[in-house]
Amino acid sequence: MAAKPVRRVLYLLLLAPFVGTLWVSLYARDKPRLFGFPFFYWYQLAWVIAASGITAFVYVMTTPRRAAPPEDEGDPAYPGGPSPRHSREGVR
């Protein structure tokens, strides 16, 4: 099954941190300063934080979800067999 076109567009978001830091003349300056740090440094640090958020967002939106197992199949830790609590109910 092919991915939905909308989800494919989300991968373009991963280019934003790359493009934002590739164009050095955009941020190669001293001002404005943030907490005493020149713009050059805090701009790059902001992209590190933004890139992790963008990557997490794209991952969550593009990863297929697994369906929850039905309740009547027993314990998922013991596939194909009864769960331990069911096997102990009849034993005294």
C-alpha positions, 0 to 999 in steps of 0.5 A: 500500500502506497503512503498517502500523498499528504504524508509524503509532503511531511518529509519536506519538513526535514529539509527546513533545518538543513536549509536554515543552517546552510545559508550562513550569510543569513545568520553570520552576525553578532546582533541581536544577542540573547542572554549575551550570546551572539546571534550566530550561536543561538540561531544554530542552537535554536535550529538544533531544538527545532530540528528535534521537534520537526523530526519527532513530528514527522516520525509520529505522523508517518509511522503506521499504527499497529492495531490493538489486539482483541481482548479475547486473545489472552495475554499478548506476552504469551501468544497462542496460549492462555495467560498465566492467571487463566491457567492458575484459576482452576488449580488450588 
